[in-house]
Each structure stands twice: as C-alpha cells, then as structure tokens.
C-alpha cells in the first residue's frame, strides 16, 4: 500500500490537492495544522487529525490506519519536541508499528522501542536541513521516501526489522 503522509500546510491552499494528485496514493494522512475546516474540500481525501493551530473541533486528536499499522497524531499533545517516547508508547498501545506525527516541521525517522517515529516535515515551512517536504511510505517494500514540494525525491529509508 502506498501511503502519502503530509503535515503543517498552515492555510496554504491547493498544495494538498497538488501533492495528492501527483502521488496518487492508496491512502493519505494529514497530520494537522492545515487551518482548514474539517470538511474543507482539500481535506476530504485525507485521514486527518487536529493540530495545535486547527480550530475545528471535528478533527480527532489521533487515528489508526489498522491495515498499515500506522498510528497518527499531530504530536503537540505528546511532547514530541522534547522526546518521542510518549508518542511511541501510545502507538504501541494501539498495536501500531509506525507513529506518524507533525508539529515540529522537522523531517525525521527514528526507531524508539521498536516503533518507527516518523515526521514528514512541513509542506509549507521547514525547520531543518530538508526543504519543505512530504513523505510516501510503501508498506509492501517497507520503504519511506521524502519528496520536496516540487516532487523531487530527496531521501529514502528502509523500514522494517
């Protein structure tokens, strides 16, 4: 399954649709801080959670895409800027093997207590060495690939044991 993971577009219009139509994923997850209403047309193709700048209370705080083992949340409620172990502990409770989060605008993959903590970075405003980015995870090959907002492959990682 090809899963698009994107976060933190902070009210930028059309970028979500552009990325979705370019990737053509089997599933798509938005990790919060869209600043759009929950039922905004750009959001309807995404599984989605509420970020700290999202005002619409219809957004859930977390979700689980069971068939892929992906737990997802924005991250601010789990203190991810200091440490990701609370996040990975929560993912483990749900039976997930991936803990997807946004919030920090820092693209990062790390394995903590057997769970992959994965941040796609921000599609609108990066805060690390990667430019603005999104992530595509192929669960069949267990590969994660970072792409720039111009859809150029920047980096790939092998996930799995």
C-alpha positions in Angstrom: 0.0 0.0 0.0 1.3 3.5 -0.9 0.5 6.0 1.9 1.0 9.7 1.5 1.9 11.5 4.8 1.8 15.3 4.9 1.6 18.0 7.6 1.6 21.6 8.5 0.5 23.4 5.4 -0.8 26.3 7.6 -3.6 27.6 5.5 -1.8 27.3 2.2 -4.4 26.5 -0.4 -4.1 23.9 -3.3 -0.8 22.3 -2.2 -2.6 19.3 -0.6 -4.5 18.7 -3.8 -1.4 19.1 -5.9 0.6 16.6 -3.9 -2.3 14.1 -3.7 -2.8 14.2 -7.5 0.9 13.8 -8.1 1.4 10.8 -5.7 -2.0 9.1 -6.4 -1.8 7.2 -3.0 -3.8 4.3 -1.8 -4.3 6.2 1.4 -3.4 9.7 2.6 -2.9 11.1 6.1 -2.7 14.7 7.1 -1.0 15.2 10.5 -2.6 18.6 11.4 -2.2 22.3 11.2 -4.0 22.7 7.9 -6.0 25.5 9.5 -8.9 24.4 7.2 -12.3 23.4 8.4 -12.6 19.6 8.9 -14.8 19.2 5.8 -12.8 21.5 3.5 -12.7 20.1 0.0 -8.9 19.8 0.1 -9.1 17.7 3.3 -11.7 15.2 2.3 -9.2 12.8 0.6 -7.1 12.6 3.8 -7.4 10.8 7.1 -6.8 13.8 9.4 -6.2 15.0 12.9 -6.3 18.2 14.7 -3.1 20.2 15.1 -2.5 23.0 17.6 -3.5 25.7 15.1 -6.6 23.9 13.9 -9.8 25.4 15.3 -12.4 23.0 14.0 -13.2 20.6 16.9 -14.5 17.9 14.4 -10.9 16.8 14.0 -9.9 13.8 16.2 -6.7 14.1 18.2 -5.3 10.8 16.8 -6.1 8.0 14.5 -5.1 4.5 13.4 -4.8 3.1 9.9 -5.0 -0.5 11.0 -4.2 -2.3 7.8 -0.8 -0.5 7.7 0.0 -0.4 11.4 0.1 3.4 11.3 -0.9 5.4 14.4 -1.1 9.1 13.6 -1.4 12.4 15.5 -0.2 16.0 15.3 2.3 15.5 18.1 1.8 18.5 20.3 -0.2 16.5 22.9 2.7 14.0 23.2 5.6 16.5 23.8 7.4 15.4 20.6 9.7 18.4 20.6 11.4 17.1 23.7 11.1 13.4 23.3 9.2 10.9 21.1 8.9 8.0 23.6 5.4 9.1 24.9 4.3 9.1 21.3 5.8 5.6 20.5 4.4 4.2 23.8 0.9 5.4 22.7 1.4 3.9 19.2 2.5 0.6 20.8 -0.7 0.6 22.9 -2.7 0.6 19.7 -0.7 -2.2 18.2 0.9 0.1 15.6 4.5 -0.2 14.3 4.6 3.4 13.0 3.9 6.6 14.9 3.4 9.4 12.5 3.5 13.0 13.8 3.9 16.6 12.6 4.1 19.8 14.7 7.9 20.3 14.7 8.3 20.9 11.0 11.4 18.7 11.2 11.5 15.7 8.8 12.8 12.8 10.8 12.7 9.0 11.1 13.9 7.2 14.2 13.2 3.9 15.8 12.2 4.0 19.5 11.4 0.9 21.5 10.7 -1.0 18.3 8.3 1.7 16.8 9.2 4.0 14.0 8.5 7.6 14.9 8.2 9.4 11.6 7.7 13.1 10.8 7.1 14.1 7.1 8.3 17.6 7.8 6.2 20.6 6.8 5.0 21.1 3.2 5.0 24.9 3.8 7.7 25.8 6.3 10.6 23.5 7.0 12.7 23.9 10.2 15.6 21.6 9.3 18.1 20.8 6.6 15.4 19.3 4.3 13.4 21.9 2.3 9.6 21.8 2.6 8.6 18.1 2.2 6.1 15.3 2.3 6.6 11.5 2.7 5.4 8.4 0.9 5.5 5.1 2.7 5.3 1.9 0.7 4.2 -0.7 3.2 4.8 -3.6 0.8 8.5 -2.8 0.3 8.8 -1.1 3.8 10.4 2.0 2.2 9.9 5.6 3.2 10.7 8.3 0.7 10.9 12.1 1.3 9.9 14.4 -1.5 10.3 18.1 -1.9 7.2 20.2 -2.6 8.4 20.3 -6.2 8.0 16.4 -6.1 11.7 15.7 -6.3 13.0 12.6 -4.4 15.3 13.8 -1.6 15.9 10.7 0.5 14.8 7.1 1.0 14.9 4.9 4.1 14.3 1.2 4.6 11.9 0.5 7.4 11.4 -2.9 9.0 13.4 -5.2 11.1 
